[in-house]
Amino acid sequence: MIVSGEPIGAADAKAIGLVDEVVEGGDLVEAAVAFAQRVAPKRPLPRARDLTAPLEQAKKDPSIFEKAKKDAAARARVAKPRSVASKPSRLPWSLRSRRV
């Protein structure tokens, strides 16, 4: 997600540990209060920096970084920049109306 910029769905975000809970339908405030009441007694809360599973996975298979770099480079080659001549004037109105 960080490398590609592609959004992910709620279920996928929960599966990878990006979010703690997904609320489908129902009252979001009620679900948030219930979640807070479940989590509040658990102190200290786990910090994202302390979650080591993704790090351990990367240590086992460092090729995932090379694959991510290749994927990002392939996407960058697909995007073609617009030529400067095709861009409309972006001068502020005050500068466009002045004669020099």
C-alpha positions in Angstrom: 0.0 0.0 0.0 2.8 2.4 0.8 4.8 1.6 -2.3 1.9 1.3 -4.8 -0.5 4.0 -3.3 -3.4 1.6 -4.1 -6.2 1.7 -1.5 -7.2 -1.6 0.2 -10.5 -2.8 1.4 -11.6 -2.9 5.0 -11.4 -6.7 5.2 -7.9 -6.7 3.8 -6.8 -4.0 6.2 -8.1 -6.0 9.1 -6.4 -9.2 7.8 -3.0 -7.5 7.7 -3.5 -5.8 11.1 -3.8 -2.2 9.8 -7.2 -1.8 11.6 -8.5 -3.6 14.7 -12.1 -4.0 13.8 -14.5 -3.5 10.9 -18.1 -2.4 11.5 -20.5 -3.4 8.8 -23.9 -1.7 9.1 -25.3 -0.9 12.5 -24.4 2.0 14.7 -20.7 3.1 14.3 -20.7 5.1 17.6 -22.1 2.1 19.5 -19.5 -0.2 18.0 -16.7 2.3 18.8 -17.8 2.6 22.5 -18.0 -1.2 22.8 -14.5 -1.5 21.3 -13.1 1.1 23.7 -14.7 -0.7 26.6 -13.0 -4.0 25.5 -9.6 -2.4 24.9 -9.4 0.0 27.9 -8.6 -2.7 30.5 -5.7 -4.0 28.4 -2.7 -1.9 29.3 -0.3 -1.2 27.9 -1.8 -1.5 24.4 0.4 -3.1 21.8 2.3 -0.6 19.6 2.6 -1.0 15.9 6.4 -0.7 16.2 6.4 -3.8 18.5 4.6 -6.0 15.9 7.3 -8.1 14.5 5.5 -10.6 12.3 5.9 -8.5 9.1 9.6 -8.0 9.9 10.1 -11.7 10.5 8.5 -12.4 7.1 10.7 -9.9 5.4 13.8 -11.5 7.0 12.8 -14.9 5.7 12.2 -13.6 2.2 14.1 -10.4 1.4 13.1 -10.7 -2.3 9.8 -9.1 -1.4 11.6 -5.7 -1.5 13.1 -6.4 -4.9 9.6 -7.4 -6.2 8.1 -4.2 -4.8 10.8 -2.1 -6.4 10.2 -3.8 -9.8 6.5 -3.4 -9.5 6.9 0.3 -8.7 9.3 0.9 -11.6 6.9 -0.8 -14.0 4.1 1.4 -12.9 6.3 4.5 -13.2 7.1 3.6 -16.8 3.4 3.3 -17.7 2.7 6.9 -16.6 3.7 9.4 -19.2 4.2 13.0 -18.3 2.3 15.7 -20.2 4.3 17.9 -22.4 4.9 21.5 -21.1 3.3 22.9 -24.2 0.0 21.1 -23.5 -0.4 22.7 -20.0 -2.7 25.7 -19.8 -1.5 28.9 -18.3 -1.5 28.8 -14.5 -0.7 32.4 -13.8 -2.6 34.1 -11.1 -5.4 36.3 -12.4 -3.7 39.4 -11.3 -0.6 38.6 -13.5 -2.7 37.5 -16.5 -4.5 40.9 -16.7 -1.4 43.0 -16.5 0.4 44.3 -19.5 4.1 44.4 -19.3 
